[in-house]
Amino acid sequence: MSVVTNRGVTLSQYVTSLGLPTTGIPTKVGRVLVSTPDRHLVAFGCQPEGSTDFDPLTVRFASQETLNIWNADELNSAGDQRLGTGTAIAAVRKSKGQLLIWTDEDLYGMQFIGPPFTFSFTQLGTRSGALSVNSVATVEGVAYWIGENNFYVYDGTIKVLPCPVHNLIYGGLRPDSIVKETLSMLQSQKVFSAQVAKYNEIWWFYGADVTNINTNTTTTATDINRYVIYNYVDNTWSIGQSLIRTAWEDSDAFNTPIAAALNGEIYDQETGYNDGNSAMNSFIQTGYFNGDENGDQVFFMDRIIPDTTFAAGNTIKTEVNTKRYPNDTDIKTKGPFAITSTQSILNFRARGRAFQVKIFSDAIDTQWRLGTWRVRGQPDGTR
């Protein structure tokens, strides 16, 4: 899907105000970018030269350092190129020594080479298209983006980003849940990336369709309702749905990131400890782990030694889930237990072959950082 804008019409109006001819300026344009340092104005998705029909795969560039010379001849550097794959240009970003162009299927590189062709166009990868115009983030020339079925990175070659929460975004069943979530293609044009450079993070906000597998009913997304966070230094991932934003600008020009909510309100991000006037609910939850290497032995656990640093507040909570078999639906939950900043140990009693620990907070003015928690356990019988 390509968005047709009036950028070409606006450019024609500006050129007319300068007293220059406007013949050849495309009036139906998807996106516009200036190629640097060669100083060519480029239109991505537009009318081919001599046509009035919009082509979502055509790239046209004006002659060097001009706004109104778009028709190519031997005396200028204007030209065009139609990309060979995909149905539309989805996104464009500047990278090291080239422009990166994503269609809905593939990735291309556009590089200035000088006369007589001006630019070269190289297909850099297949089946690695971007979801939307804002679904790509670049960090020091490296591009990261979300696609229809995967996350990708381009640092000279295209690679699929290993993502441990992939199934929670692309239709997998949440652990011990009757709910599965699938990235909504109907809302895919709203997907956008956001950066928090201070913490080496890229966020993607997206809409998810939610299906109850017991009733086989699906709640279809009508807007953005989920996010996923990737830390490109630590290679860690997290997901959430409590913080919904529709636009984001990192703290380059501002002291903190600035973001817009669904209701149009503007927020200072990464400041304070609360969600407006409400608690910022947060949690870390492990997958199921065994007491022994193979998961054959029933274990008894009775003590946790917490390790948490508080920047605000002094209490978090934890709960422990246990089960005896991988497909067991009889899950026992111990807790939640409150743990304070001065608490040395937590005594509890839990038996099972597999264990899952959740650590969370739901009170206002609370911020915490998790250290290395330890647990005491020993082999046990069934009773």
C-alpha positions as CSV (number, residue, x, y, z in Angstrom):
1,M,0.0,0.0,0.0
2,S,1.4,3.4,-1.0
3,V,0.2,6.7,0.3
4,V,-0.2,9.3,-2.5
5,T,0.4,12.9,-1.2
6,N,0.3,16.4,-2.6
7,R,4.1,17.0,-2.2
8,G,4.5,17.3,-6.0
9,V,1.7,19.9,-6.2
10,T,3.2,21.8,-3.2
11,L,6.6,21.8,-4.9
12,S,5.0,23.1,-8.2
13,Q,3.4,25.9,-6.2
14,Y,6.7,26.8,-4.6
15,V,8.6,26.7,-7.9
16,T,6.0,28.9,-9.5
17,S,6.4,31.4,-6.7
18,L,10.1,31.6,-7.7
19,G,9.2,32.3,-11.3
20,L,10.6,29.1,-12.6
21,P,8.9,26.6,-15.1
22,T,7.2,23.6,-13.6
23,T,7.1,21.3,-16.6
24,G,7.9,17.7,-15.6
25,I,7.5,18.1,-11.8
26,P,5.6,15.0,-10.6
27,T,2.3,16.0,-9.0
28,K,1.5,12.7,-7.4
29,V,4.2,11.6,-5.0
30,G,4.5,9.1,-2.2
31,R,7.6,10.3,-0.4
32,V,10.4,12.8,-0.9
33,L,14.0,12.8,0.3
34,V,17.2,14.7,-0.5
35,S,20.2,12.5,-1.4
36,T,23.3,13.8,0.2
37,P,26.1,14.9,-0.4
38,D,25.2,14.9,-4.1
39,R,22.2,17.1,-3.5
40,H,19.5,15.5,-5.7
41,L,15.8,15.8,-4.8
42,V,14.3,12.3,-5.0
43,A,10.6,11.2,-5.2
44,F,9.7,7.7,-4.2
45,G,6.5,6.5,-5.8
46,C,5.3,9.0,-8.4
47,Q,4.4,9.4,-12.0
48,P,7.0,8.2,-14.5
49,E,8.3,10.8,-16.9
50,G,5.7,11.6,-19.6
51,S,2.8,9.8,-17.7
52,T,-0.1,11.1,-15.6
53,D,-0.6,7.8,-13.8
54,F,0.9,7.2,-10.3
55,D,3.3,4.3,-10.1
56,P,4.1,3.2,-6.5
57,L,7.4,1.6,-7.6
58,T,8.9,4.5,-9.7
59,V,11.8,6.5,-8.3
60,R,12.5,9.8,-9.9
61,F,15.2,12.3,-9.2
62,A,15.6,16.0,-10.3
63,S,18.8,17.3,-11.8
64,Q,21.5,18.1,-9.2
65,E,20.7,21.2,-7.1
66,T,17.5,21.9,-8.9
67,L,13.8,21.8,-7.9
68,N,12.1,21.9,-11.3
69,I,14.3,19.9,-13.8
70,W,12.9,16.4,-13.7
71,N,12.9,15.3,-17.3
72,A,16.1,13.6,-18.2
73,D,18.4,14.7,-21.1
74,E,22.1,14.7,-21.8
75,L,22.6,18.2,-20.2
76,N,21.3,17.3,-16.8
77,S,21.5,14.5,-14.1
78,A,17.7,13.9,-13.8
79,G,16.3,10.4,-14.3
80,D,14.1,7.6,-13.0
81,Q,14.1,4.0,-12.2
82,R,11.3,1.5,-11.6
83,L,12.0,-1.1,-8.9
84,G,11.4,-4.6,-10.1
85,T,9.8,-6.3,-7.2
86,G,7.0,-5.6,-4.7
87,T,3.8,-3.7,-5.2
88,A,4.7,-0.4,-3.6
89,I,7.6,1.5,-2.0
90,A,7.0,1.1,1.8
91,A,9.9,3.1,3.4
92,V,13.1,5.1,2.7
93,R,16.0,5.9,4.9
94,K,19.5,7.4,4.6
95,S,22.4,5.0,5.3
96,K,26.1,5.0,4.9
97,G,26.9,5.9,1.3
98,Q,23.4,5.1,0.0
99,L,19.7,5.4,0.3
100,L,17.9,2.3,1.5
101,I,14.5,1.7,-0.2
102,W,12.1,-0.9,1.1
103,T,9.2,-2.2,-1.0
104,D,6.5,-4.3,0.7
105,E,8.6,-7.3,-0.4
106,D,12.3,-6.5,-0.7
107,L,15.2,-4.0,0.1
108,Y,17.1,-1.9,-2.5
109,G,20.1,0.3,-2.3
110,M,20.3,3.6,-4.2
111,Q,23.8,4.9,-4.6
112,F,25.1,8.0,-6.3
113,I,27.6,7.0,-9.1
114,G,27.7,10.2,-11.2
115,P,27.2,10.5,-15.0
116,P,25.8,9.1,-17.2
117,F,23.3,7.1,-15.0
118,T,23.6,9.3,-11.8
119,F,22.4,6.5,-9.5
120,S,22.7,2.8,-9.3
121,F,20.0,0.6,-7.9
122,T,20.9,-2.7,-6.3
123,Q,18.5,-5.3,-4.8
124,L,20.0,-6.0,-1.4
125,G,17.7,-8.7,-0.3
126,T,14.4,-10.6,-0.9
127,R,11.4,-11.3,1.2
128,S,12.5,-8.7,3.7
129,G,10.1,-5.8,3.1
130,A,9.0,-3.2,5.6
131,L,5.5,-2.9,7.0
132,S,5.1,0.9,6.8
133,V,6.7,4.2,6.1
134,N,7.8,4.6,9.7
135,S,8.6,0.9,10.6
136,V,12.3,1.4,10.0
137,A,14.8,2.7,12.6
138,T,18.5,3.5,11.8
139,V,21.3,3.6,14.4
140,E,24.7,4.8,13.1
141,G,24.0,3.6,9.6
142,V,22.5,0.2,10.7
143,A,18.9,-0.3,9.8
144,Y,16.4,-2.2,11.9
145,W,12.8,-2.9,10.9
146,I,9.7,-5.0,11.4
147,G,8.3,-7.0,8.5
148,E,5.2,-9.1,8.0
149,N,6.7,-12.2,9.5
150,N,10.1,-11.2,11.1
151,F,12.3,-8.5,12.5
152,Y,15.4,-7.6,10.3
153,V,18.7,-5.8,10.5
154,Y,20.8,-4.5,7.6
155,D,24.5,-3.7,8.4
156,G,25.9,-4.5,5.0
157,T,23.9,-7.7,4.7
158,I,20.3,-8.5,5.7
159,K,19.8,-10.7,8.7
160,V,16.7,-11.9,10.5
161,L,16.9,-10.7,14.1
162,P,16.6,-13.6,16.5
163,C,13.6,-12.7,18.6
164,P,12.6,-14.8,21.7
165,V,9.1,-13.1,21.8
166,H,8.4,-13.7,18.1
167,N,5.6,-16.1,18.7
168,L,3.9,-13.6,21.0
169,I,3.7,-11.1,18.1
170,Y,3.1,-13.3,15.1
171,G,0.3,-15.5,16.2
172,G,1.7,-17.7,18.9
173,L,-0.1,-18.8,22.1
174,R,1.0,-17.0,25.3
175,P,2.4,-19.4,27.9
176,D,-0.3,-21.0,30.0
177,S,-2.9,-18.8,28.2
178,I,-6.0,-19.3,26.0
179,V,-5.1,-16.2,24.1
180,K,-3.0,-15.7,21.0
181,E,-2.0,-12.4,19.4
182,T,-1.3,-11.7,15.8
183,L,0.1,-8.5,14.3
184,S,-2.8,-6.8,12.5
185,M,-2.2,-6.3,8.8
186,L,-5.3,-4.1,8.6
187,Q,-3.5,-1.7,11.0
188,S,0.0,-2.3,9.5
189,Q,0.3,1.2,8.0
190,K,0.1,2.7,11.5
191,V,3.1,0.6,12.7
192,F,6.1,2.9,13.6
193,S,9.5,2.6,15.2
194,A,10.7,4.8,18.1
195,Q,14.1,5.2,19.5
196,V,15.4,5.8,23.1
197,A,19.1,6.2,22.4
198,K,19.9,6.8,26.0
199,Y,19.0,3.2,26.8
200,N,20.0,1.7,23.3
201,E,16.4,0.8,22.6
202,I,14.2,0.6,19.6
203,W,10.5,0.4,20.1
204,W,7.9,-0.8,17.6
205,F,4.3,0.2,18.3
206,Y,1.7,-1.9,16.4
207,G,-1.9,-3.3,16.5
208,A,-2.6,-6.9,17.4
209,D,-5.7,-9.0,16.8
210,V,-6.5,-11.1,19.9
211,T,-8.0,-14.6,19.6
212,N,-9.5,-16.7,22.4
213,I,-8.7,-20.3,21.3
214,N,-11.5,-21.8,23.6
215,T,-14.3,-19.7,22.0
216,N,-12.5,-19.1,18.7
217,T,-13.5,-15.5,18.9
218,T,-11.2,-12.7,17.7
219,T,-11.1,-9.1,18.8
220,T,-9.8,-7.2,15.8
221,A,-7.4,-4.3,16.4
222,T,-8.8,-0.8,15.5
223,D,-5.5,1.0,16.3
224,I,-2.1,0.6,17.9
225,N,-2.5,-1.5,21.1
226,R,0.9,-3.2,21.6
227,Y,4.6,-2.5,21.6
228,V,7.9,-4.5,21.5
229,I,11.3,-3.2,22.6
230,Y,14.7,-4.3,21.3
231,N,17.9,-3.4,23.0
232,Y,20.6,-3.5,20.2
233,V,23.5,-3.5,22.7
234,D,22.3,-6.2,25.0
235,N,20.3,-8.1,22.4
236,T,17.3,-8.3,24.7
237,W,13.6,-8.0,24.0
238,S,10.5,-7.1,26.0
239,I,6.8,-6.6,25.1
240,G,3.9,-4.6,26.6
241,Q,0.5,-3.1,26.1
242,S,0.2,-0.5,28.8
243,L,2.0,2.3,27.0
244,I,0.2,3.1,23.7
245,R,1.7,5.9,21.6
246,T,1.0,7.1,18.0
247,A,4.1,9.3,17.5
248,W,7.5,9.6,19.1
249,E,10.6,11.9,18.9
250,D,13.7,10.9,20.8
251,S,15.6,13.3,23.2
252,D,17.8,14.8,20.5
253,A,16.1,18.2,20.4
254,F,14.4,17.8,23.8
255,N,15.5,16.8,27.3
256,T,13.3,13.7,27.2
257,P,11.6,11.8,24.4
258,I,8.2,13.4,23.4
259,A,5.3,11.1,22.4
260,A,1.7,11.4,21.5
261,A,-1.1,9.2,22.9
262,L,-4.2,7.9,21.1
263,N,-6.3,10.7,22.7
264,G,-3.9,13.4,21.3
265,E,-2.2,14.2,24.6
266,I,1.5,14.8,24.5
267,Y,3.8,13.2,27.1
268,D,7.3,13.7,28.4
269,Q,8.6,10.1,28.3
270,E,11.3,8.6,30.5
271,T,10.7,11.0,33.3
272,G,9.1,10.3,36.7
273,Y,7.9,6.9,37.9
274,N,4.2,6.8,37.0
275,D,1.8,6.5,34.1
276,G,0.4,10.0,34.4
277,N,-1.3,9.9,37.8
278,S,-1.5,6.1,37.8
279,A,0.9,3.4,38.7
280,M,3.3,2.2,36.0
281,N,2.6,-1.5,36.2
282,S,5.7,-3.5,35.3
283,F,6.8,-7.1,35.6
284,I,9.5,-9.6,34.7
285,Q,8.4,-13.2,34.2
286,T,10.6,-16.2,33.5
287,G,9.7,-19.1,31.3
288,Y,9.2,-22.5,33.0
289,F,12.5,-24.0,34.3
290,N,13.1,-27.4,35.8
291,G,14.5,-28.3,39.2
292,D,16.9,-30.8,37.6
293,E,18.4,-30.8,34.1
294,N,15.9,-33.2,32.5
295,G,12.8,-32.2,34.5
296,D,12.4,-35.8,35.8
297,Q,12.6,-35.0,39.5
298,V,9.9,-33.3,41.6
299,F,11.6,-30.5,43.6
300,F,10.6,-28.7,46.8
301,M,11.4,-25.0,47.0
302,D,11.1,-23.0,50.2
303,R,13.2,-19.9,50.1
304,I,14.0,-16.9,47.8
305,I,16.9,-14.5,48.4
306,P,15.9,-11.3,46.6
307,D,18.3,-8.8,45.1
308,T,16.6,-5.6,44.0
309,T,17.7,-2.0,43.9
310,F,15.0,0.7,44.3
311,A,15.3,4.2,42.7
312,A,11.8,5.0,44.2
313,G,9.5,3.2,46.5
314,N,10.5,0.2,48.6
315,T,8.2,-2.7,47.8
316,I,7.7,-5.1,44.9
317,K,5.8,-8.4,44.6
318,T,6.6,-11.9,43.4
319,E,4.6,-15.1,42.7
320,V,5.7,-18.6,41.8
321,N,3.8,-20.9,39.5
322,T,4.5,-24.7,39.6
323,K,3.4,-27.7,37.5
324,R,4.4,-31.3,37.3
325,Y,4.0,-32.0,33.6
326,P,4.8,-29.9,30.5
327,N,1.1,-29.9,29.3
328,D,-0.3,-29.8,32.8
329,T,-3.3,-27.4,33.2
330,D,-3.3,-27.8,37.0
331,I,-1.0,-24.9,37.8
332,K,-0.4,-24.0,41.4
333,T,0.3,-20.4,42.2
334,K,2.1,-19.3,45.4
335,G,1.7,-15.6,46.3
336,P,1.8,-12.8,45.4
337,F,4.2,-12.0,48.2
338,A,5.3,-8.5,49.0
339,I,9.1,-8.0,49.3
340,T,10.5,-4.8,50.8
341,S,13.9,-3.1,50.2
342,T,15.2,-4.3,53.5
343,Q,13.9,-7.9,53.3
344,S,16.7,-10.5,53.2
345,I,14.7,-13.7,52.5
346,L,11.3,-14.9,51.5
347,N,10.1,-18.2,52.9
348,F,7.4,-20.1,51.0
349,R,6.6,-23.7,50.1
350,A,6.2,-25.0,46.5
351,R,6.5,-28.4,44.8
352,G,6.7,-29.3,41.1
353,R,8.9,-30.4,38.3
354,A,8.7,-27.0,36.5
355,F,8.7,-23.5,38.1
356,Q,7.9,-20.0,36.8
357,V,8.7,-16.8,38.7
358,K,7.0,-13.4,38.2
359,I,8.3,-10.2,39.8
360,F,6.2,-7.1,39.5
361,S,5.1,-3.8,40.9
362,D,1.7,-2.1,40.8
363,A,2.1,0.9,43.1
364,I,2.7,4.5,42.3
365,D,6.1,6.2,42.7
366,T,8.0,2.9,42.3
367,Q,11.1,2.1,40.2
368,W,13.3,-0.9,40.7
369,R,16.1,-2.8,39.1
370,L,16.5,-6.5,39.3
371,G,19.7,-8.1,40.4
372,T,20.5,-11.8,40.7
373,W,17.9,-13.6,42.7
374,R,18.6,-17.0,44.3
375,V,16.3,-19.8,45.3
376,R,16.7,-22.8,47.6
377,G,15.3,-26.1,46.5
378,Q,15.9,-29.9,46.9
379,P,14.7,-33.1,45.3
380,D,11.4,-34.2,46.8
381,G,8.8,-36.9,46.5
382,T,5.1,-36.5,45.4
383,R,2.4,-36.2,48.0
